[in-house]
Amino acid sequence: MSGLKVTFVQDDGVEKVIEDATPGQSLMEIGRFHGVAGIVGDCGGGCACATCHVYVDEKWQAVIGKPDDIEAATLDMVSEICRDNSRLCCQIQMRKELDGLRLVVAPNL
């Protein structure tokens, strides 16, 4: 089986298309490994820093789902740039249902 595809749109408008994402990896790990600008992951994926904040493309929101209470509280730290489609990509695991996913990296504060 070939890898799964995910597109990160960086704050500068450059699209990073990753076509070898592995199921089970967090989107933060995938973004960092591929050098996506703005995916920092200071806390290492512990849902504690909001440095992997992304906006989920509208057509993928239902598949991704809403953040849990802990993630929502972490997103509150960056409430001035949060939107209805905000998520921390450390909390989203790549899976086959997400093949083709498109995310926009939130601006760093």
Buried (B, 14 or more C-beta within 10 A) or exposed (E): EEBBBBBBBBEEEEEBEBEEBEBEBBBBBBBBBBEBBBBBBEBEBEBBBBBBBBBBBEEBBEEBEEBEEEBBEBBEEBEEBBEEBBBBBBBBEBBEEBBEBBBBBBEEE
